[in-house]
Amino acid sequence: MKKIFVMIATLLFTASLFAEPKTTGITDSDVKNFIKNSNAISKEFEEAGIKANKKMSSKQKKAAEVILQKYGIEAPAVEKYKMINNCLAAIVAEMQWESQPGSDEEKAMM
């Protein structure tokens, strides 16, 4: 059962990586500002009741835009923030996968 779940999760994750993402115009400075200010952004989101991984109301989206632009992520800041978060999650998942013991063939059989 675990093997089937892992295979399905891997398949869905891989398919999502190859899906054509909406262009957001992320710049190098957007990424640098995200990294530099991620803790402060998270704190302000929490104080404003904004859950970055949940659907935002229009009021929350406007508040998030203000917060993100304050920390140097230019408009459309919310879309850029979500895309950077998705890329970060993919990188972390890959690093965790690679850190697992065993060969690539053994991992594929999990």
N, C-alpha and C positions, 0 to 999 in steps of 0.2 A: 504494500500500500504506500509506504514511504517513497519507494522508488518511482512509482507512478506519479505521485504528487510532485516530486522533485523534477521529473521529466516534463510534466505539464507546465509547472512554474517556469522552468528554464525555457521551454518553447515559447510561452507567452512573453517572457521578458525579452528574449531574442527578437521576436516579432515586433515588439514595441520599439526596439532600437533601430530597426530598419524602416519603420513607418516614417513617412515624410512629415517632418515637424513644420509647424507654422514659423515663418521667418520672423524673428523679433529684432534683428539688428544688434545683437549683443556685441559690445566692443570690449577691447582689452581692459579699458578703464572700468567698465561695468563689473567685470570679473574681479579685478583687483580690489575695487571698492566693496564688493560682496565679501571677499575673503577678509579684508581689513575690518569691516564693520559688522560681520555676521552676528556677533554676540549682542551688540547694541541694537541692531535691527530686531532680533528675536525678542529682546527685552521690551522694546517699544510696541511690537506686535502684541505681545502678551498683555501689556498695560492697556492697549486699545481693544482687547478682546478679539484680535484677528488671529485666525488659525490659517496659516499659510497653506496647509495641505487640505483644506476644506474649501468648498465653494463660498465665495464672498458675496455679500450683498453689495449693492452699488455704493452705499455709504461706507462700508468697510474697504471696498476697492479704492475709493477716493482717499480715504485715510492712509491706506497702504502706499498709494502713489506718493503722497506727501512725505511719508516716512522714508521711503526708498530714495526719493529724489534728494532728500535732506542728506543722505549718506552717499550721494554721487552716482546713483543708478538712474540713468536718464529714461524718460518716457519712451515706450510704454513699459514702465518699471515693473509692474506686477507680472506681466508676461515674461519679461527678462528674468525676474527673480524665480519664477516657476521653472523656466527652462534651465537655469543654472542649477537649481535644486535637483532637477531630474538627472542632469549630467553628473552631478556629484554623487547621487544615489547609485548610478550605473558604475561609476569608478569604484565606489566603496564595495559594491557587490562583487565586482571583478577581483578586487584585492582580497576579499574574504575567500572567494572561490579558489584563487591561486595559493592562498596560505594553507589550504586543506592538505593533509598528507595524502600521498598516493600519486600515481601517474595520471596523466590526462585521460588515458583509457579507463583506468579504474574509476575516476570521477564520473566519466560518461555512463558507467554502468550503475551508478548510485540510483 
